[in-house]
């Protein structure tokens, strides 16, 4: 990372320099994970030092995706806003254009993990969205990255008091993809008192791309955050989603789905960190594994000592549809007071043969029966989304599973 130290002093010397420098020091002080945690750690998705160096030193080139025929409110190419529509009560900007205007709380959040520290040190683009209080907003963001480029982005979303927001963010690859580029992003969401956000996140990048994503949400009193995240693409994927519920009576709900095939390696981590009183967290994740791919679900329900009268539930289920595939699920509870309700569960299985036989007895062939069962397994989670287009896209992924 000697090359990055030089870049930090030159290319990245901007109003966020102190934040970048502190983040980079945290990265240097955080050792790479050893294999002592458990015997299964060796099977975790390995984001190599070479991958990270490509991301940290990469510089996204200008990218202008084709706009015709696409429905969006904001179009992003390689971390820069290409086109946007006016939305009442919403400010949308490139983050690099508003660095001096960002509230201090943004610079206080440097992350928790090694890869995240490096993203927060190296980002060269990203978006800033601010939504006024007492607004009802629907927003669609389509983001494209060049399949040959490595780099990173930082995104900030601020939602004012008592606003209700439905946000759909889709991530794709533009053009040819090769060379195993590593693309990282850190999205930090701040929900003010009484604010509500439904965040529909879809990632379907080319499998030549390594993708590292952190979504961190900070919730004030009586705020509600619901995230539907779907990961369908990327060769190596690290997706980390965690909400810090500082406000009393805040609610956090996660509905996640992942599809892996071929040689894909997917690591999905969803966690709650509950501090406020009477908070609730409910995490449900589903995965489908085919080919010689790997899918791992990990996450914590962390209820701190002040968080009395709170609840936390984590449920992970993975369908393993190939003898060559690998699946692992490792939920955990960290409960620091005894005035709470919490539980976790996980299951890894193949398609139930009795269900297939039942459908075959109704005249449905085995391939169609398996597709129907798999589709229902995923759609039971995603159909709770309030965005029709998002649900339909995931349904198409389920139909396209080849057996």
Residue pairs with C-beta under 8 A, 6 or more apart in sequence:
1 27
1 28
1 53
1 56
3 53
3 57
4 24
4 53
4 56
4 57
4 121
4 122
5 24
7 56
7 57
7 122
8 17
8 20
8 21
8 24
8 121
11 59
11 124
12 20
12 121
12 122
12 124
14 96
14 99
15 99
15 100
16 99
16 107
18 107
19 107
19 110
19 120
20 120
20 121
20 122
21 121
22 110
23 110
23 111
23 117
23 118
23 120
23 121
24 117
24 118
24 121
24 122
26 110
26 111
26 117
27 114
27 117
27 118
27 121
30 113
30 114
30 117
31 114
32 49
32 114
33 41
33 44
33 114
34 41
35 41
35 42
38 330
40 328
40 330
43 294
43 296
43 326
43 328
44 267
44 296
45 236
45 237
45 238
45 265
45 266
45 267
45 294
45 296
46 236
46 265
47 115
47 182
47 210
47 212
47 236
47 238
51 180
51 182
51 210
51 236
52 115
52 118
52 182
54 150
54 180
54 181
54 182
55 118
55 119
55 122
55 150
55 151
55 152
55 182
55 183
55 184
55 210
55 212
56 118
56 121
56 122
56 152
57 122
57 150
58 149
58 150
58 151
58 152
58 181
58 182
59 124
59 149
59 151
60 78
60 79
60 80
60 124
60 125
60 145
60 146
60 149
60 151
61 78
61 146
61 149
62 77
62 78
62 80
63 77
63 78
63 80
63 82
63 144
63 145
63 146
63 149
63 174
64 77
64 82
65 75
65 77
65 82
65 142
65 144
65 174
67 75
67 82
67 83
70 142
71 140
71 389
72 83
72 85
72 140
72 141
72 142
73 84
73 85
73 87
73 92
73 139
73 140
73 141
74 81
74 83
74 84
74 85
74 92
74 127
74 139
74 140
74 141
74 142
75 81
75 82
75 83
75 84
75 142
75 143
75 144
76 82
76 127
76 141
76 142
76 143
76 144
77 143
77 144
77 145
77 174
78 125
78 144
78 145
78 146
78 149
78 151
79 123
79 124
79 125
79 126
79 145
79 151
79 153
80 94
80 125
81 92
81 93
81 94
81 127
84 92
87 137
87 139
88 135
88 137
89 131
89 132
89 135
89 137
89 163
90 129
90 130
90 131
90 132
90 135
90 137
90 139
91 128
91 129
91 130
91 131
92 127
92 128
92 129
93 127
93 128
94 125
94 126
94 127
94 128
95 102
95 123
95 125
95 126
95 127
95 128
95 154
95 155
95 156
96 124
96 125
96 126
97 128
98 128
102 128
102 156
103 158
105 190
105 218
106 156
106 188
106 190
109 188
109 216
109 218
110 117
110 120
111 117
111 119
111 120
111 186
111 214
111 216
112 242
113 214
113 240
115 184
115 212
115 214
115 238
116 186
116 214
116 240
118 152
118 184
119 152
119 153
119 154
119 184
119 185
119 186
119 212
119 214
120 154
120 186
122 151
122 152
122 184
123 151
123 152
123 153
123 154
123 184
123 185
123 186
124 151
124 152
124 153
125 151
125 153
125 154
126 153
126 154
126 155
126 156
126 185
127 141
127 153
127 155
127 156
128 155
128 156
129 139
129 155
129 156
129 157
129 158
130 157
130 158
130 160
131 137
131 157
131 158
131 159
131 160
131 163
131 165
132 160
132 163
133 160
133 161
133 162
133 163
133 192
134 160
134 161
134 162
134 163
135 160
135 163
135 164
135 165
136 163
136 164
136 165
137 163
137 164
137 165
137 166
138 165
138 166
138 167
139 165
139 166
139 167
139 168
140 167
140 168
140 169
140 170
141 167
141 168
141 169
141 170
142 170
142 172
143 169
143 170
143 171
143 172
144 171
144 172
144 173
144 174
145 151
145 171
145 172
145 173
145 174
145 183
145 205
145 209
146 173
146 174
146 175
146 181
147 173
147 174
147 175
147 176
147 177
147 178
147 181
147 205
147 206
147 208
147 209
148 175
148 176
148 177
148 178
148 179
148 181
149 181
149 183
150 181
150 182
150 183
151 183
151 184
152 183
152 184
152 185
152 186
153 184
153 185
153 186
154 185
154 186
154 187
154 188
155 185
155 186
155 187
155 188
156 187
156 188
156 190
157 167
157 187
157 188
157 189
157 190
157 197
158 190
158 192
159 165
159 189
159 190
159 191
159 192
159 195
159 197
160 192
160 195
161 192
161 193
161 194
161 195
162 193
162 194
162 195
163 192
163 195
163 196
164 195
164 196
165 195
165 196
165 197
165 198
166 197
166 198
166 200
166 386
166 387
167 197
167 198
167 199
167 200
168 200
168 202
168 387
168 389
168 390
169 199
169 200
169 201
169 202
170 202
170 203
170 204
171 201
171 202
171 203
171 204
171 205
171 211
172 204
172 205
173 205
173 206
173 209
173 233
177 205
177 206
177 207
177 208
177 209
178 208
179 208
180 208
180 209
180 210
180 235
181 208
181 209
181 210
182 209
182 210
182 211
182 212
183 205
183 209
183 210
183 211
183 212
184 211
184 212
184 213
185 212
185 213
185 214
186 213
186 214
186 216
187 213
187 214
187 215
187 216
188 216
188 217
188 218
189 197
189 199
189 215
189 216
189 217
189 218
189 225
190 217
190 218
191 197
191 217
191 218
191 219
191 220
191 223
191 224
191 225
191 250
192 220
192 223
193 220
193 221
193 222
193 223
193 247
194 221
194 222
194 223
195 220
195 223
195 224
196 223
196 224
196 225
196 226
197 217
197 224
197 225
197 226
198 226
198 227
198 228
198 385
198 386
198 387
199 215
199 225
199 226
199 227
199 228
200 227
200 228
200 385
200 387
200 390
201 215
201 227
201 228
201 229
201 230
202 229
202 230
202 232
202 390
202 393
202 394
203 211
203 213
203 229
203 230
203 231
203 232
203 233
203 234
203 237
203 239
204 232
204 233
205 211
205 233
205 234
206 233
206 234
206 235
207 233
207 234
207 235
207 262
207 263
207 264
208 235
209 233
209 234
209 235
210 234
210 235
210 236
210 237
211 233
211 234
211 236
211 237
211 238
211 239
212 237
212 238
213 237
213 238
213 239
213 240
214 240
214 241
215 227
215 229
215 239
215 240
215 241
215 242
216 241
216 242
216 243
216 244
217 225
217 227
217 242
217 243
217 244
217 252
218 243
218 244
218 246
219 225
219 243
219 244
219 245
219 246
219 247
219 250
219 252
219 276
220 246
220 247
220 250
221 247
221 248
221 249
221 250
221 276
222 247
222 248
222 249
222 250
223 247
223 250
223 251
224 250
224 251
224 253
225 243
225 250
225 251
225 252
225 253
226 252
226 253
226 254
226 255
227 241
227 253
227 254
227 255
227 256
228 255
228 256
228 381
228 382
228 384
228 385
228 390
229 239
229 241
229 254
229 255
229 256
229 257
229 268
230 256
230 257
230 258
230 259
230 382
230 390
230 393
230 394
230 397
231 237
231 239
231 257
231 258
231 259
231 266
231 268
232 258
232 259
232 397
234 264
234 266
235 263
235 264
235 265
236 264
236 265
237 264
237 265
237 266
237 267
237 268
238 267
239 266
239 267
239 268
239 269
240 269
241 254
241 256
241 269
241 270
241 271
242 269
242 270
242 271
242 272
242 273
243 252
243 271
243 272
243 273
243 281
244 273
244 275
245 252
245 272
245 273
245 274
245 275
245 276
245 279
245 281
245 307
246 275
246 276
247 276
247 279
248 276
248 277
248 278
248 279
249 276
249 277
249 278
249 279
250 276
250 279
250 280
251 279
251 280
251 281
252 272
252 279
252 280
252 281
252 282
253 281
253 282
253 283
254 270
254 282
254 283
254 284
254 285
255 284
255 285
255 381
255 382
255 384
255 385
256 268
256 270
256 283
256 284
256 285
256 286
256 381
257 285
257 286
257 287
257 288
257 378
257 381
257 382
257 394
258 266
258 268
258 285
258 286
258 287
258 288
258 295
259 287
259 288
259 378
259 397
259 401
260 266
260 287
260 288
260 289
260 290
260 291
260 293
260 294
260 295
260 325
261 290
261 291
261 293
261 401
262 290
262 291
262 292
262 293
263 291
263 292
263 293
264 291
264 293
264 294
265 293
265 294
266 287
266 293
266 294
266 295
266 296
267 296
267 298
268 285
268 287
268 295
268 296
268 297
268 298
269 297
269 298
269 299
270 283
270 285
270 297
270 299
270 314
271 283
271 299
271 300
271 301
271 302
272 281
272 283
272 300
272 301
272 302
272 303
272 312
273 300
273 302
273 304
274 281
274 301
274 302
274 303
274 304
274 307
274 310
274 312
275 304
275 306
275 307
276 306
276 307
276 310
277 306
277 307
277 308
277 309
277 310
278 308
278 309
278 310
279 303
279 307
279 310
279 311
280 310
280 311
280 312
281 301
281 310
281 311
281 312
281 313
282 311
282 312
282 313
283 299
283 301
283 313
283 314
283 315
284 315
284 316
284 381
285 297
285 299
285 315
285 316
285 317
285 381
286 316
286 317
286 318
286 319
286 377
286 378
286 380
286 381
287 295
287 297
287 316
287 317
287 318
287 319
287 327
288 295
288 318
288 319
288 321
288 374
288 377
288 378
288 401
289 295
289 318
289 319
289 320
289 321
289 322
289 325
289 326
289 327
290 321
290 322
290 325
290 401
290 402
291 322
291 324
291 325
292 322
292 324
292 325
293 322
293 325
293 326
294 325
294 326
294 327
295 318
295 325
295 326
295 327
295 328
296 327
296 328
296 329
296 330
297 316
297 318
297 328
297 329
297 330
297 331
297 346
298 329
298 330
298 331
298 332
299 314
299 316
299 330
299 331
299 332
300 314
300 331
300 332
300 333
300 334
301 312
301 313
301 314
301 331
301 332
301 333
301 334
301 335
301 342
301 344
302 312
302 334
303 310
303 312
303 334
303 335
303 336
303 337
303 340
303 342
304 336
304 337
305 336
305 337
306 337
307 336
307 337
307 340
308 337
308 339
308 340
309 339
309 340
310 340
310 341
311 340
311 341
311 342
312 333
312 335
312 340
312 341
312 342
313 342
313 343
313 344
314 331
314 333
314 343
314 344
314 345
315 331
315 344
315 345
315 346
316 329
316 331
316 345
316 346
316 347
317 329
317 346
317 347
317 348
317 349
317 377
318 327
318 329
318 346
318 347
318 348
318 349
319 349
319 350
319 351
319 374
319 377
320 326
320 327
320 348
320 349
320 350
321 350
321 351
321 370
321 374
321 401
321 403
327 348
328 348
329 346
329 347
329 348
330 346
331 344
331 345
331 346
332 344
333 342
333 343
333 344
335 342
351 370
351 373
351 374
352 373
355 369
355 373
356 366
356 369
356 370
356 373
359 368
359 369
359 372
359 373
360 366
360 369
364 372
367 403
370 403
371 398
371 399
371 401
371 403
374 398
374 401
375 395
375 398
375 399
375 401
378 394
378 397
378 398
379 391
379 394
379 395
379 398
382 390
382 391
382 394
382 395
383 391
385 391
